[in-house]
Amino acid sequence: MHPGYQNQGIGKALMYEIEKYFPACCKFVLFTGEETPNTLHLYEKVGYHIVSKEKMGGLSMILMEKVIIR
């Protein structure tokens, strides 16, 4: 996200909208780059946790998931 729009709750709101759009899902999974600590922090704030760290095509990637009990 553009730095001028960070820390305004936009990313968090978008993540929650994704969850609302898929009400039947009980697990969400994503990859993020290890070199983006702000993004990692956002995902942790909305309930994701780190599952593993992997190298993909020379990039250090973090696999994260969020389990939702409905």
CHARMM-style PDB file with segment names, atoms N, HN, CA, C and O in Angstrom:
ATOM      1  N   MET     1       0.844  -1.164   0.000  1.00  0.00      PROA
ATOM      2  CA  MET     1       0.000   0.000   0.000  1.00  0.00      PROA
ATOM      3  C   MET     1       0.899   1.240   0.000  1.00  0.00      PROA
ATOM      4  O   MET     1       1.955   1.258   0.633  1.00  0.00      PROA
ATOM      5  N   HSD     2       0.469   2.253  -0.706  1.00  0.00      PROA
ATOM      6  HN  HSD     2      -0.389   2.239  -1.220  1.00  0.00      PROA
ATOM      7  CA  HSD     2       1.214   3.510  -0.769  1.00  0.00      PROA
ATOM      8  C   HSD     2       1.400   4.046   0.649  1.00  0.00      PROA
ATOM      9  O   HSD     2       0.453   4.051   1.435  1.00  0.00      PROA
ATOM     10  N   PRO     3       2.616   4.498   0.985  1.00  0.00      PROA
ATOM     11  CA  PRO     3       2.885   4.973   2.347  1.00  0.00      PROA
ATOM     12  C   PRO     3       1.934   6.065   2.837  1.00  0.00      PROA
ATOM     13  O   PRO     3       1.674   6.156   4.036  1.00  0.00      PROA
ATOM     14  N   GLY     4       1.421   6.880   1.946  1.00  0.00      PROA
ATOM     15  HN  GLY     4       1.633   6.805   0.971  1.00  0.00      PROA
ATOM     16  CA  GLY     4       0.503   7.938   2.343  1.00  0.00      PROA
ATOM     17  C   GLY     4      -0.842   7.432   2.848  1.00  0.00      PROA
ATOM     18  O   GLY     4      -1.599   8.174   3.473  1.00  0.00      PROA
ATOM     19  N   TYR     5      -1.131   6.170   2.575  1.00  0.00      PROA
ATOM     20  HN  TYR     5      -0.516   5.567   2.067  1.00  0.00      PROA
ATOM     21  CA  TYR     5      -2.404   5.582   2.996  1.00  0.00      PROA
ATOM     22  C   TYR     5      -2.244   4.537   4.094  1.00  0.00      PROA
ATOM     23  O   TYR     5      -3.222   3.912   4.507  1.00  0.00      PROA
ATOM     24  N   GLN     6      -1.018   4.346   4.566  1.00  0.00      PROA
ATOM     25  HN  GLN     6      -0.224   4.853   4.231  1.00  0.00      PROA
ATOM     26  CA  GLN     6      -0.783   3.358   5.614  1.00  0.00      PROA
ATOM     27  C   GLN     6      -1.245   3.882   6.975  1.00  0.00      PROA
ATOM     28  O   GLN     6      -1.372   5.089   7.184  1.00  0.00      PROA
ATOM     29  N   ASN     7      -1.492   2.950   7.890  1.00  0.00      PROA
ATOM     30  HN  ASN     7      -1.390   1.970   7.721  1.00  0.00      PROA
ATOM     31  CA  ASN     7      -1.887   3.257   9.275  1.00  0.00      PROA
ATOM     32  C   ASN     7      -3.214   4.006   9.373  1.00  0.00      PROA
ATOM     33  O   ASN     7      -3.424   4.803  10.288  1.00  0.00      PROA
ATOM     34  N   GLN     8      -4.105   3.740   8.420  1.00  0.00      PROA
ATOM     35  HN  GLN     8      -3.934   3.093   7.677  1.00  0.00      PROA
ATOM     36  CA  GLN     8      -5.439   4.336   8.456  1.00  0.00      PROA
ATOM     37  C   GLN     8      -6.525   3.265   8.563  1.00  0.00      PROA
ATOM     38  O   GLN     8      -7.714   3.580   8.511  1.00  0.00      PROA
ATOM     39  N   GLY     9      -6.123   2.005   8.713  1.00  0.00      PROA
ATOM     40  HN  GLY     9      -5.157   1.749   8.756  1.00  0.00      PROA
ATOM     41  CA  GLY     9      -7.093   0.921   8.844  1.00  0.00      PROA
ATOM     42  C   GLY     9      -7.614   0.376   7.529  1.00  0.00      PROA
ATOM     43  O   GLY     9      -8.494  -0.485   7.522  1.00  0.00      PROA
ATOM     44  N   ILE    10      -7.083   0.864   6.412  1.00  0.00      PROA
ATOM     45  HN  ILE    10      -6.368   1.563   6.418  1.00  0.00      PROA
ATOM     46  CA  ILE    10      -7.570   0.439   5.099  1.00  0.00      PROA
ATOM     47  C   ILE    10      -7.226  -1.026   4.837  1.00  0.00      PROA
ATOM     48  O   ILE    10      -8.089  -1.798   4.417  1.00  0.00      PROA
ATOM     49  N   GLY    11      -5.987  -1.411   5.078  1.00  0.00      PROA
ATOM     50  HN  GLY    11      -5.286  -0.784   5.419  1.00  0.00      PROA
ATOM     51  CA  GLY    11      -5.568  -2.795   4.858  1.00  0.00      PROA
ATOM     52  C   GLY    11      -6.351  -3.763   5.725  1.00  0.00      PROA
ATOM     53  O   GLY    11      -6.780  -4.818   5.258  1.00  0.00      PROA
ATOM     54  N   LYS    12      -6.536  -3.408   6.978  1.00  0.00      PROA
ATOM     55  HN  LYS    12      -6.187  -2.551   7.357  1.00  0.00      PROA
ATOM     56  CA  LYS    12      -7.293  -4.253   7.906  1.00  0.00      PROA
ATOM     57  C   LYS    12      -8.738  -4.397   7.424  1.00  0.00      PROA
ATOM     58  O   LYS    12      -9.290  -5.498   7.433  1.00  0.00      PROA
ATOM     59  N   ALA    13      -9.345  -3.296   7.007  1.00  0.00      PROA
ATOM     60  HN  ALA    13      -8.897  -2.402   6.999  1.00  0.00      PROA
ATOM     61  CA  ALA    13     -10.726  -3.337   6.514  1.00  0.00      PROA
ATOM     62  C   ALA    13     -10.836  -4.215   5.273  1.00  0.00      PROA
ATOM     63  O   ALA    13     -11.801  -4.966   5.130  1.00  0.00      PROA
ATOM     64  N   LEU    14      -9.860  -4.128   4.379  1.00  0.00      PROA
ATOM     65  HN  LEU    14      -9.076  -3.518   4.496  1.00  0.00      PROA
ATOM     66  CA  LEU    14      -9.875  -4.962   3.175  1.00  0.00      PROA
ATOM     67  C   LEU    14      -9.763  -6.442   3.516  1.00  0.00      PROA
ATOM     68  O   LEU    14     -10.448  -7.270   2.914  1.00  0.00      PROA
ATOM     69  N   MET    15      -8.912  -6.781   4.470  1.00  0.00      PROA
ATOM     70  HN  MET    15      -8.355  -6.109   4.959  1.00  0.00      PROA
ATOM     71  CA  MET    15      -8.760  -8.182   4.873  1.00  0.00      PROA
ATOM     72  C   MET    15     -10.069  -8.718   5.447  1.00  0.00      PROA
ATOM     73  O   MET    15     -10.458  -9.846   5.144  1.00  0.00      PROA
ATOM     74  N   TYR    16     -10.746  -7.932   6.264  1.00  0.00      PROA
ATOM     75  HN  TYR    16     -10.430  -7.016   6.511  1.00  0.00      PROA
ATOM     76  CA  TYR    16     -12.022  -8.373   6.833  1.00  0.00      PROA
ATOM     77  C   TYR    16     -13.109  -8.486   5.756  1.00  0.00      PROA
ATOM     78  O   TYR    16     -13.973  -9.358   5.843  1.00  0.00      PROA
ATOM     79  N   GLU    17     -13.070  -7.619   4.752  1.00  0.00      PROA
ATOM     80  HN  GLU    17     -12.368  -6.911   4.681  1.00  0.00      PROA
ATOM     81  CA  GLU    17     -14.034  -7.703   3.648  1.00  0.00      PROA
ATOM     82  C   GLU    17     -13.844  -8.999   2.867  1.00  0.00      PROA
ATOM     83  O   GLU    17     -14.822  -9.622   2.452  1.00  0.00      PROA
ATOM     84  N   ILE    18     -12.600  -9.408   2.664  1.00  0.00      PROA
ATOM     85  HN  ILE    18     -11.805  -8.902   3.001  1.00  0.00      PROA
ATOM     86  CA  ILE    18     -12.333 -10.676   1.979  1.00  0.00      PROA
ATOM     87  C   ILE    18     -12.979 -11.823   2.742  1.00  0.00      PROA
ATOM     88  O   ILE    18     -13.612 -12.691   2.141  1.00  0.00      PROA
ATOM     89  N   GLU    19     -12.824 -11.832   4.054  1.00  0.00      PROA
ATOM     90  HN  GLU    19     -12.309 -11.127   4.542  1.00  0.00      PROA
ATOM     91  CA  GLU    19     -13.420 -12.889   4.873  1.00  0.00      PROA
ATOM     92  C   GLU    19     -14.945 -12.873   4.770  1.00  0.00      PROA
ATOM     93  O   GLU    19     -15.573 -13.930   4.700  1.00  0.00      PROA
ATOM     94  N   LYS    20     -15.536 -11.689   4.760  1.00  0.00      PROA
ATOM     95  HN  LYS    20     -15.025 -10.830   4.817  1.00  0.00      PROA
ATOM     96  CA  LYS    20     -16.997 -11.593   4.660  1.00  0.00      PROA
ATOM     97  C   LYS    20     -17.496 -12.059   3.293  1.00  0.00      PROA
ATOM     98  O   LYS    20     -18.599 -12.594   3.180  1.00  0.00      PROA
ATOM     99  N   TYR    21     -16.685 -11.855   2.259  1.00  0.00      PROA
ATOM    100  HN  TYR    21     -15.789 -11.421   2.350  1.00  0.00      PROA
ATOM    101  CA  TYR    21     -17.056 -12.231   0.898  1.00  0.00      PROA
ATOM    102  C   TYR    21     -17.102 -13.748   0.731  1.00  0.00      PROA
ATOM    103  O   TYR    21     -17.811 -14.254  -0.139  1.00  0.00      PROA
ATOM    104  N   PHE    22     -16.353 -14.475   1.556  1.00  0.00      PROA
ATOM    105  HN  PHE    22     -15.777 -14.064   2.263  1.00  0.00      PROA
ATOM    106  CA  PHE    22     -16.297 -15.935   1.496  1.00  0.00      PROA
ATOM    107  C   PHE    22     -16.761 -16.530   2.826  1.00  0.00      PROA
ATOM    108  O   PHE    22     -15.949 -17.094   3.558  1.00  0.00      PROA
ATOM    109  N   PRO    23     -18.042 -16.416   3.150  1.00  0.00      PROA
ATOM    110  CA  PRO    23     -18.527 -16.847   4.464  1.00  0.00      PROA
ATOM    111  C   PRO    23     -18.412 -18.346   4.725  1.00  0.00      PROA
ATOM    112  O   PRO    23     -18.408 -18.766   5.882  1.00  0.00      PROA
ATOM    113  N   ALA    24     -18.318 -19.158   3.678  1.00  0.00      PROA
ATOM    114  HN  ALA    24     -18.322 -18.817   2.738  1.00  0.00      PROA
ATOM    115  CA  ALA    24     -18.219 -20.609   3.873  1.00  0.00      PROA
ATOM    116  C   ALA    24     -16.788 -21.064   4.164  1.00  0.00      PROA
ATOM    117  O   ALA    24     -16.572 -22.205   4.572  1.00  0.00      PROA
ATOM    118  N   CYS    25     -15.820 -20.186   3.959  1.00  0.00      PROA
ATOM    119  HN  CYS    25     -15.995 -19.258   3.627  1.00  0.00      PROA
ATOM    120  CA  CYS    25     -14.415 -20.564   4.187  1.00  0.00      PROA
ATOM    121  C   CYS    25     -14.112 -20.634   5.676  1.00  0.00      PROA
ATOM    122  O   CYS    25     -14.556 -19.791   6.456  1.00  0.00      PROA
ATOM    123  N   CYS    26     -13.355 -21.646   6.053  1.00  0.00      PROA
ATOM    124  HN  CYS    26     -12.995 -22.331   5.420  1.00  0.00      PROA
ATOM    125  CA  CYS    26     -12.951 -21.770   7.452  1.00  0.00      PROA
ATOM    126  C   CYS    26     -11.442 -21.606   7.611  1.00  0.00      PROA
ATOM    127  O   CYS    26     -10.933 -21.582   8.731  1.00  0.00      PROA
ATOM    128  N   LYS    27     -10.719 -21.492   6.476  1.00  0.00      PROA
ATOM    129  HN  LYS    27     -11.133 -21.511   5.566  1.00  0.00      PROA
ATOM    130  CA  LYS    27      -9.278 -21.261   6.547  1.00  0.00      PROA
ATOM    131  C   LYS    27      -8.856 -20.372   5.379  1.00  0.00      PROA
ATOM    132  O   LYS    27      -9.232 -20.607   4.230  1.00  0.00      PROA
ATOM    133  N   PHE    28      -8.074 -19.356   5.697  1.00  0.00      PROA
ATOM    134  HN  PHE    28      -7.768 -19.166   6.630  1.00  0.00      PROA
ATOM    135  CA  PHE    28      -7.500 -18.480   4.690  1.00  0.00      PROA
ATOM    136  C   PHE    28      -5.989 -18.648   4.733  1.00  0.00      PROA
ATOM    137  O   PHE    28      -5.399 -18.703   5.812  1.00  0.00      PROA
ATOM    138  N   VAL    29      -5.358 -18.731   3.563  1.00  0.00      PROA
ATOM    139  HN  VAL    29      -5.837 -18.686   2.686  1.00  0.00      PROA
ATOM    140  CA  VAL    29      -3.923 -18.966   3.460  1.00  0.00      PROA
ATOM    141  C   VAL    29      -3.337 -17.914   2.527  1.00  0.00      PROA
ATOM    142  O   VAL    29      -3.951 -17.559   1.520  1.00  0.00      PROA
ATOM    143  N   LEU    30      -2.148 -17.415   2.861  1.00  0.00      PROA
ATOM    144  HN  LEU    30      -1.649 -17.703   3.679  1.00  0.00      PROA
ATOM    145  CA  LEU    30      -1.487 -16.440   1.999  1.00  0.00      PROA
ATOM    146  C   LEU    30       0.024 -16.565   2.116  1.00  0.00      PROA
ATOM    147  O   LEU    30       0.549 -17.105   3.089  1.00  0.00      PROA
ATOM    148  N   PHE    31       0.703 -16.057   1.110  1.00  0.00      PROA
ATOM    149  HN  PHE    31       0.277 -15.618   0.320  1.00  0.00      PROA
ATOM    150  CA  PHE    31       2.152 -15.906   1.136  1.00  0.00      PROA
ATOM    151  C   PHE    31       2.461 -14.423   1.169  1.00  0.00      PROA
ATOM    152  O   PHE    31       1.768 -13.626   0.536  1.00  0.00      PROA
ATOM    153  N   THR    32       3.488 -14.050   1.896  1.00  0.00      PROA
ATOM    154  HN  THR    32       4.052 -14.697   2.411  1.00  0.00      PROA
ATOM    155  CA  THR    32       3.976 -12.675   1.897  1.00  0.00      PROA
ATOM    156  C   THR    32       5.497 -12.712   1.891  1.00  0.00      PROA
ATOM    157  O   THR    32       6.099 -13.702   2.307  1.00  0.00      PROA
ATOM    158  N   GLY    33       6.108 -11.655   1.429  1.00  0.00      PROA
ATOM    159  HN  GLY    33       5.619 -10.851   1.091  1.00  0.00      PROA
ATOM    160  CA  GLY    33       7.558 -11.597   1.385  1.00  0.00      PROA
ATOM    161  C   GLY    33       8.151 -11.332   2.756  1.00  0.00      PROA
ATOM    162  O   GLY    33       7.621 -10.547   3.543  1.00  0.00      PROA
ATOM    163  N   GLU    34       9.256 -12.001   3.024  1.00  0.00      PROA
ATOM    164  HN  GLU    34       9.687 -12.638   2.385  1.00  0.00      PROA
ATOM    165  CA  GLU    34       9.917 -11.822   4.318  1.00  0.00      PROA
ATOM    166  C   GLU    34      10.485 -10.411   4.468  1.00  0.00      PROA
ATOM    167  O   GLU    34      10.712  -9.940   5.583  1.00  0.00      PROA
ATOM    168  N   GLU    35      10.712  -9.743   3.340  1.00  0.00      PROA
ATOM    169  HN  GLU    35      10.528 -10.125   2.434  1.00  0.00      PROA
ATOM    170  CA  GLU    35      11.302  -8.405   3.382  1.00  0.00      PROA
ATOM    171  C   GLU    35      10.259  -7.301   3.525  1.00  0.00      PROA
ATOM    172  O   GLU    35      10.581  -6.126   3.346  1.00  0.00      PROA
ATOM    173  N   THR    36       9.019  -7.656   3.844  1.00  0.00      PROA
ATOM    174  HN  THR    36       8.757  -8.610   3.990  1.00  0.00      PROA
ATOM    175  CA  THR    36       7.962  -6.660   4.026  1.00  0.00      PROA
ATOM    176  C   THR    36       7.380  -6.766   5.439  1.00  0.00      PROA
ATOM    177  O   THR    36       6.275  -7.281   5.612  1.00  0.00      PROA
ATOM    178  N   PRO    37       8.107  -6.285   6.443  1.00  0.00      PROA
ATOM    179  CA  PRO    37       7.651  -6.438   7.830  1.00  0.00      PROA
ATOM    180  C   PRO    37       6.331  -5.725   8.129  1.00  0.00      PROA
ATOM    181  O   PRO    37       5.577  -6.186   8.987  1.00  0.00      PROA
ATOM    182  N   ASN    38       6.031  -4.624   7.452  1.00  0.00      PROA
ATOM    183  HN  ASN    38       6.643  -4.250   6.756  1.00  0.00      PROA
ATOM    184  CA  ASN    38       4.754  -3.935   7.697  1.00  0.00      PROA
ATOM    185  C   ASN    38       3.573  -4.799   7.279  1.00  0.00      PROA
ATOM    186  O   ASN    38       2.547  -4.837   7.957  1.00  0.00      PROA
ATOM    187  N   THR    39       3.729  -5.492   6.153  1.00  0.00      PROA
ATOM    188  HN  THR    39       4.563  -5.461   5.602  1.00  0.00      PROA
ATOM    189  CA  THR    39       2.669  -6.378   5.682  1.00  0.00      PROA
ATOM    190  C   THR    39       2.498  -7.545   6.638  1.00  0.00      PROA
ATOM    191  O   THR    39       1.374  -7.924   6.966  1.00  0.00      PROA
ATOM    192  N   LEU    40       3.597  -8.109   7.079  1.00  0.00      PROA
ATOM    193  HN  LEU    40       4.510  -7.801   6.812  1.00  0.00      PROA
ATOM    194  CA  LEU    40       3.557  -9.215   8.037  1.00  0.00      PROA
ATOM    195  C   LEU    40       2.823  -8.779   9.309  1.00  0.00      PROA
ATOM    196  O   LEU    40       2.007  -9.529   9.846  1.00  0.00      PROA
ATOM    197  N   HSD    41       3.110  -7.590   9.778  1.00  0.00      PROA
ATOM    198  HN  HSD    41       3.773  -6.981   9.342  1.00  0.00      PROA
ATOM    199  CA  HSD    41       2.458  -7.064  10.982  1.00  0.00      PROA
ATOM    200  C   HSD    41       0.947  -6.921  10.771  1.00  0.00      PROA
ATOM    201  O   HSD    41       0.165  -7.250  11.663  1.00  0.00      PROA
ATOM    202  N   LEU    42       0.536  -6.434   9.603  1.00  0.00      PROA
ATOM    203  HN  LEU    42       1.172  -6.167   8.879  1.00  0.00      PROA
ATOM    204  CA  LEU    42      -0.890  -6.297   9.293  1.00  0.00      PROA
ATOM    205  C   LEU    42      -1.578  -7.652   9.362  1.00  0.00      PROA
ATOM    206  O   LEU    42      -2.624  -7.788   9.996  1.00  0.00      PROA
ATOM    207  N   TYR    43      -0.998  -8.653   8.715  1.00  0.00      PROA
ATOM    208  HN  TYR    43      -0.148  -8.543   8.199  1.00  0.00      PROA
ATOM    209  CA  TYR    43      -1.622  -9.976   8.702  1.00  0.00      PROA
ATOM    210  C   TYR    43      -1.709 -10.559  10.109  1.00  0.00      PROA
ATOM    211  O   TYR    43      -2.699 -11.206  10.451  1.00  0.00      PROA
ATOM    212  N   GLU    44      -0.694 -10.337  10.915  1.00  0.00      PROA
ATOM    213  HN  GLU    44       0.110  -9.812  10.637  1.00  0.00      PROA
ATOM    214  CA  GLU    44      -0.739 -10.830  12.298  1.00  0.00      PROA
ATOM    215  C   GLU    44      -1.833 -10.109  13.094  1.00  0.00      PROA
ATOM    216  O   GLU    44      -2.502 -10.725  13.923  1.00  0.00      PROA
ATOM    217  N   LYS    45      -2.015  -8.813  12.846  1.00  0.00      PROA
ATOM    218  HN  LYS    45      -1.471  -8.313  12.173  1.00  0.00      PROA
ATOM    219  CA  LYS    45      -3.048  -8.046  13.561  1.00  0.00      PROA
ATOM    220  C   LYS    45      -4.455  -8.549  13.255  1.00  0.00      PROA
ATOM    221  O   LYS    45      -5.344  -8.454  14.102  1.00  0.00      PROA
ATOM    222  N   VAL    46      -4.665  -9.085  12.046  1.00  0.00      PROA
ATOM    223  HN  VAL    46      -3.943  -9.162  11.358  1.00  0.00      PROA
ATOM    224  CA  VAL    46      -6.004  -9.570  11.690  1.00  0.00      PROA
ATOM    225  C   VAL    46      -6.148 -11.077  11.907  1.00  0.00      PROA
ATOM    226  O   VAL    46      -7.121 -11.679  11.455  1.00  0.00      PROA
ATOM    227  N   GLY    47      -5.182 -11.686  12.599  1.00  0.00      PROA
ATOM    228  HN  GLY    47      -4.391 -11.197  12.967  1.00  0.00      PROA
ATOM    229  CA  GLY    47      -5.355 -13.064  13.038  1.00  0.00      PROA
ATOM    230  C   GLY    47      -4.588 -14.146  12.315  1.00  0.00      PROA
ATOM    231  O   GLY    47      -4.769 -15.325  12.621  1.00  0.00      PROA
ATOM    232  N   TYR    48      -3.740 -13.793  11.369  1.00  0.00      PROA
ATOM    233  HN  TYR    48      -3.593 -12.835  11.121  1.00  0.00      PROA
ATOM    234  CA  TYR    48      -2.937 -14.802  10.674  1.00  0.00      PROA
ATOM    235  C   TYR    48      -1.722 -15.161  11.523  1.00  0.00      PROA
ATOM    236  O   TYR    48      -1.231 -14.341  12.298  1.00  0.00      PROA
ATOM    237  N   HSD    49      -1.244 -16.391  11.368  1.00  0.00      PROA
ATOM    238  HN  HSD    49      -1.644 -17.057  10.738  1.00  0.00      PROA
ATOM    239  CA  HSD    49      -0.011 -16.792  12.037  1.00  0.00      PROA
ATOM    240  C   HSD    49       0.904 -17.472  11.023  1.00  0.00      PROA
ATOM    241  O   HSD    49       0.447 -17.996  10.007  1.00  0.00      PROA
ATOM    242  N   ILE    50       2.187 -17.455  11.314  1.00  0.00      PROA
ATOM    243  HN  ILE    50       2.558 -17.030  12.139  1.00  0.00      PROA
ATOM    244  CA  ILE    50       3.189 -18.027  10.416  1.00  0.00      PROA
ATOM    245  C   ILE    50       3.144 -19.541  10.499  1.00  0.00      PROA
ATOM    246  O   ILE    50       3.172 -20.126  11.582  1.00  0.00      PROA
ATOM    247  N   VAL    51       3.072 -20.165   9.324  1.00  0.00      PROA
ATOM    248  HN  VAL    51       3.049 -19.691   8.444  1.00  0.00      PROA
ATOM    249  CA  VAL    51       3.089 -21.622   9.220  1.00  0.00      PROA
ATOM    250  C   VAL    51       4.493 -22.095   8.867  1.00  0.00      PROA
ATOM    251  O   VAL    51       5.004 -23.045   9.459  1.00  0.00      PROA
ATOM    252  N   SER    52       5.118 -21.420   7.890  1.00  0.00      PROA
ATOM    253  HN  SER    52       4.703 -20.648   7.409  1.00  0.00      PROA
ATOM    254  CA  SER    52       6.467 -21.800   7.476  1.00  0.00      PROA
ATOM    255  C   SER    52       7.115 -20.659   6.705  1.00  0.00      PROA
ATOM    256  O   SER    52       6.464 -19.702   6.287  1.00  0.00      PROA
ATOM    257  N   LYS    53       8.416 -20.801   6.537  1.00  0.00      PROA
ATOM    258  HN  LYS    53       8.945 -21.579   6.876  1.00  0.00      PROA
ATOM    259  CA  LYS    53       9.188 -19.876   5.711  1.00  0.00      PROA
ATOM    260  C   LYS    53       9.829 -20.706   4.615  1.00  0.00      PROA
ATOM    261  O   LYS    53      10.393 -21.769   4.876  1.00  0.00      PROA
ATOM    262  N   GLU    54       9.738 -20.207   3.371  1.00  0.00      PROA
ATOM    263  HN  GLU    54       9.280 -19.343   3.160  1.00  0.00      PROA
ATOM    264  CA  GLU    54      10.208 -20.972   2.227  1.00  0.00      PROA
ATOM    265  C   GLU    54      10.919 -20.060   1.238  1.00  0.00      PROA
ATOM    266  O   GLU    54      10.665 -18.857   1.179  1.00  0.00      PROA
ATOM    267  N   LYS    55      11.816 -20.662   0.463  1.00  0.00      PROA
ATOM    268  HN  LYS    55      12.022 -21.640   0.511  1.00  0.00      PROA
ATOM    269  CA  LYS    55      12.455 -19.960  -0.648  1.00  0.00      PROA
ATOM    270  C   LYS    55      11.680 -20.296  -1.907  1.00  0.00      PROA
ATOM    271  O   LYS    55      11.432 -21.467  -2.194  1.00  0.00      PROA
ATOM    272  N   MET    56      11.298 -19.274  -2.660  1.00  0.00      PROA
ATOM    273  HN  MET    56      11.500 -18.323  -2.426  1.00  0.00      PROA
ATOM    274  CA  MET    56      10.564 -19.470  -3.911  1.00  0.00      PROA
ATOM    275  C   MET    56      11.203 -18.601  -4.979  1.00  0.00      PROA
ATOM    276  O   MET    56      11.089 -17.375  -4.952  1.00  0.00      PROA
ATOM    277  N   GLY    57      11.873 -19.244  -5.914  1.00  0.00      PROA
ATOM    278  HN  GLY    57      11.966 -20.239  -5.936  1.00  0.00      PROA
ATOM    279  CA  GLY    57      12.493 -18.488  -6.998  1.00  0.00      PROA
ATOM    280  C   GLY    57      13.464 -17.433  -6.512  1.00  0.00      PROA
ATOM    281  O   GLY    57      13.536 -16.349  -7.091  1.00  0.00      PROA
ATOM    282  N   GLY    58      14.211 -17.725  -5.463  1.00  0.00      PROA
ATOM    283  HN  GLY    58      14.153 -18.606  -4.993  1.00  0.00      PROA
ATOM    284  CA  GLY    58      15.178 -16.789  -4.926  1.00  0.00      PROA
ATOM    285  C   GLY    58      14.608 -15.797  -3.927  1.00  0.00      PROA
ATOM    286  O   GLY    58      15.353 -14.990  -3.370  1.00  0.00      PROA
ATOM    287  N   LEU    59      13.307 -15.838  -3.690  1.00  0.00      PROA
ATOM    288  HN  LEU    59      12.702 -16.493  -4.143  1.00  0.00      PROA
ATOM    289  CA  LEU    59      12.674 -14.940  -2.724  1.00  0.00      PROA
ATOM    290  C   LEU    59      12.405 -15.672  -1.420  1.00  0.00      PROA
ATOM    291  O   LEU    59      12.082 -16.860  -1.422  1.00  0.00      PROA
ATOM    292  N   SER    60      12.538 -14.969  -0.319  1.00  0.00      PROA
ATOM    293  HN  SER    60      12.801 -14.004  -0.317  1.00  0.00      PROA
ATOM    294  CA  SER    60      12.200 -15.528   0.989  1.00  0.00      PROA
ATOM    295  C   SER    60      10.733 -15.224   1.263  1.00  0.00      PROA
ATOM    296  O   SER    60      10.352 -14.067   1.441  1.00  0.00      PROA
ATOM    297  N   MET    61       9.917 -16.269   1.296  1.00  0.00      PROA
ATOM    298  HN  MET    61      10.226 -17.209   1.151  1.00  0.00      PROA
ATOM    299  CA  MET    61       8.477 -16.112   1.455  1.00  0.00      PROA
ATOM    300  C   MET    61       8.013 -16.701   2.781  1.00  0.00      PROA
ATOM    301  O   MET    61       8.607 -17.647   3.297  1.00  0.00      PROA
ATOM    302  N   ILE    62       6.948 -16.129   3.320  1.00  0.00      PROA
ATOM    303  HN  ILE    62       6.466 -15.360   2.900  1.00  0.00      PROA
ATOM    304  CA  ILE    62       6.358 -16.608   4.568  1.00  0.00      PROA
ATOM    305  C   ILE    62       4.944 -17.085   4.253  1.00  0.00      PROA
ATOM    306  O   ILE    62       4.137 -16.340   3.697  1.00  0.00      PROA
ATOM    307  N   LEU    63       4.654 -18.331   4.612  1.00  0.00      PROA
ATOM    308  HN  LEU    63       5.309 -18.936   5.064  1.00  0.00      PROA
ATOM    309  CA  LEU    63       3.312 -18.882   4.470  1.00  0.00      PROA
ATOM    310  C   LEU    63       2.562 -18.613   5.766  1.00  0.00      PROA
ATOM    311  O   LEU    63       3.035 -18.951   6.851  1.00  0.00      PROA
ATOM    312  N   MET    64       1.378 -17.996   5.642  1.00  0.00      PROA
ATOM    313  HN  MET    64       0.994 -17.721   4.761  1.00  0.00      PROA
ATOM    314  CA  MET    64       0.568 -17.666   6.813  1.00  0.00      PROA
ATOM    315  C   MET    64      -0.834 -18.223   6.626  1.00  0.00      PROA
ATOM    316  O   MET    64      -1.299 -18.411   5.501  1.00  0.00      PROA
ATOM    317  N   GLU    65      -1.507 -18.486   7.755  1.00  0.00      PROA
ATOM    318  HN  GLU    65      -1.130 -18.333   8.668  1.00  0.00      PROA
ATOM    319  CA  GLU    65      -2.886 -18.941   7.672  1.00  0.00      PROA
ATOM    320  C   GLU    65      -3.701 -18.381   8.823  1.00  0.00      PROA
ATOM    321  O   GLU    65      -3.179 -17.978   9.862  1.00  0.00      PROA
ATOM    322  N   LYS    66      -5.006 -18.374   8.588  1.00  0.00      PROA
ATOM    323  HN  LYS    66      -5.431 -18.701   7.744  1.00  0.00      PROA
ATOM    324  CA  LYS    66      -5.958 -17.957   9.611  1.00  0.00      PROA
ATOM    325  C   LYS    66      -7.115 -18.945   9.577  1.00  0.00      PROA
ATOM    326  O   LYS    66      -7.761 -19.120   8.543  1.00  0.00      PROA
ATOM    327  N   VAL    67      -7.372 -19.583  10.697  1.00  0.00      PROA
ATOM    328  HN  VAL    67      -6.847 -19.441  11.537  1.00  0.00      PROA
ATOM    329  CA  VAL    67      -8.482 -20.521  10.808  1.00  0.00      PROA
ATOM    330  C   VAL    67      -9.639 -19.797  11.480  1.00  0.00      PROA
ATOM    331  O   VAL    67      -9.471 -19.154  12.516  1.00  0.00      PROA
ATOM    332  N   ILE    68     -10.811 -19.911  10.878  1.00  0.00      PROA
ATOM    333  HN  ILE    68     -10.948 -20.433  10.036  1.00  0.00      PROA
ATOM    334  CA  ILE    68     -12.001 -19.249  11.406  1.00  0.00      PROA
ATOM    335  C   ILE    68     -12.985 -20.313  11.869  1.00  0.00      PROA
ATOM    336  O   ILE    68     -13.366 -21.199  11.104  1.00  0.00      PROA
ATOM    337  N   ILE    69     -13.385 -20.218  13.113  1.00  0.00      PROA
ATOM    338  HN  ILE    69     -13.076 -19.499  13.734  1.00  0.00      PROA
ATOM    339  CA  ILE    69     -14.385 -21.124  13.656  1.00  0.00      PROA
ATOM    340  C   ILE    69     -15.719 -20.399  13.594  1.00  0.00      PROA
ATOM    341  O   ILE    69     -15.910 -19.369  14.240  1.00  0.00      PROA
ATOM    342  N   ARG    70     -16.626 -20.939  12.822  1.00  0.00      PROA
ATOM    343  HN  ARG    70     -16.471 -21.776  12.297  1.00  0.00      PROA
ATOM    344  CA  ARG    70     -17.934 -20.284  12.634  1.00  0.00      PROA
ATOM    345  C   ARG    70     -18.993 -21.022  13.406  1.00  0.00      PROA
ATOM    346  OT1 ARG    70     -20.160 -20.632  13.380  1.00  0.00      PROA
TER     347      ARG     70
END
